[in-house]
Amino acid sequence: LVSQLPEANLTLLRHLFGVLHHIEQNSGVNQMNAFNLALCIAPNMLWLPSPTGPEEESRSTKKVALLVQFLIENSGEIFGGDIAALF
């Protein structure tokens, strides 16, 4: 799916997840592991297109958080092993 993204979107995601991966690599100091980062950033990345009840919104947020956590933990494999070189 990543290879099908427009170049601008891919560049943005590479930089975003590069930063998140870098923060996660220092979780021993900052307490921000991939799970914590995902909980913070996921609600700002994807959301349901129409208003729903709190139960459905909570389920959706959890799914997005799991996806974001996966992307952070596997950013090197997904976006290229040189993701640290973005800095």
Secondary structure, DSSP 8 states (H G I E B T S, - for coil): -GGGS-HHHHHHHHHHHHHHHHHHHTHHHH---HHHHHHHHHHHH---SS---HHHHHHHHHHHHHHHHHHHHTHHHHH-GGGGGG-
